[in-house]
Amino acid sequence: MSQRRVIFHIDMNSFYASVEMSYDPTLRGKPLAIAGNVEERRGIIVTSSYEARAKGVKTTMPVWRAKRLCPELLLMKPNHERYRQASRALFELLGSYTPLVQPVSIDEGYLDVTSYLPIKHPYELAKDIQTRIKLELDLPCSIGIAPNKFLAKMASDMKKPNGITILRKRDIKQMLWPLPISEMYGIGRRTVDKWEKRGIKTIGDLANANQLDVQGWFGTNGRKLHDRANGIDDRPVDPEAIYEFKTIGHSTTLKQNTKNMALIERSFESLAESVSKRLKKKEVLARGIQVTIRYHDWKTVTRSQKVTNPIQSSEEIFEVATALFTKAWNQESVRLIGISSYDLIEQQHAYKQLDLFHYKEDMKEEKIANTLKEIHARFGEDILHKGTASTWKSKDESARESGSSFRKDFLEPE
């Protein structure tokens, strides 16, 4: 019998834009957007103020479209050092409440505040944290309160900006299940169609589906999502998780030692495809690529490079990897090569700076990638392949409750 927990999810509202408004108060109340490149038609929206959102401006929207929807839109380039400083101040403030703080990105994190329950009502504690963040950092946030991380994350999305939402297990049928499956944390935008084709159009549909069927359709991840739709999530708040070195990689031993660049390139192409497939499955992008070269005499070298924009496609991975290889290769025979992606970031936190000459092409590649994925899903992986370098290549987010109800929902054992 385990003790119930009280978990907070802190989600900063329109973080980059809010930091800029704090830095320059004359921006308050105006439609403001942060974009990768602020010049006309040359970037996408990273985040925007709620005034801009009211005009239809959305994250990942091309700048030209945002300006068409909101001609008075103010555009600013990201100031990453300013945002990092604000983030450090935020997590120092959160750390003053409990050591059990797990940052998950620059502007959101989990707190395990179970220890406060005997002495302070969770809603009052959340209100205290929210008020301090506003007074001391001049930044707005929303807070989700729940018995586990998944429900806390979903709760923080329910009332923005400046919301505090309580989501207890006994409330999930009314508050969680009616939401469309696309709003469920953990289900990527690209996979929504697959869920809907199985008849799963709401979170409630998933919760009430047969778990074995869901696992058969979507594997282990499907089973985990089925549990979470039913309010089950035992993951701890782990302060060390952010320091883990996350990487996805593959290597291959060549059939024979070789200096044949065409053969080496074909092997790199296959490795890039494997790494890309795993990145897409985990719905993450890489901000760094590393190659490994082992020579015929077993001497092994590695070379790595950070990329300007997070990448996921096999073509981009291949391009960076082969450039690293070409620069590092000493012209001796090669026995093994490998590609690793590192400094991974979830798709929802990644953005790409599209320039004037590539934004249309990138939109086209997205359609091609989705078409290929659909064909593979329907007819199998072998039905259609992208060509090698010498043939065709596709570029591929309550009211206060009584203390007794909280004790029942969060503290009493199952």
Secondary structure, 3 states (H helix, E strand, C coil): CCCCCCEEEEEECCHHHHHHHHHCHHHCCCCEEEECCCCCCCCEEEEECHHHHCCCCCCCCEHHHHHHHCCCCEEECCCHHHHHHHHHHHHHHHHCCCCCEEEEECCEEEEECHHHCCCCCHHHHHHHHHHHHHHHHCCCEEEEEECCHHHHHHHHCCCCCCCEEECCHHHHHHHCCCCEHHHCCCCCHHHHHHHHHCCCCEHHHHHHCCHHHHHHHHHHHHHHHHHHHCCCCCCCCCCCHHHCCCEEEEEEEEEEEECCHHHHHHHHHHHHHHHHHHHHHHCEEEEEEEEEEEECCCCEEEEEEEEEEEECCHHHHHHHHHHHHHHHCCCCCEEEEEEEEEEEEEHHHCCCCCCCCCHHHHHHHHHHHHHHHHHHHHHCCCCCCCCCCCCCCCCCCCCCCCHHHHHHHHHCCC
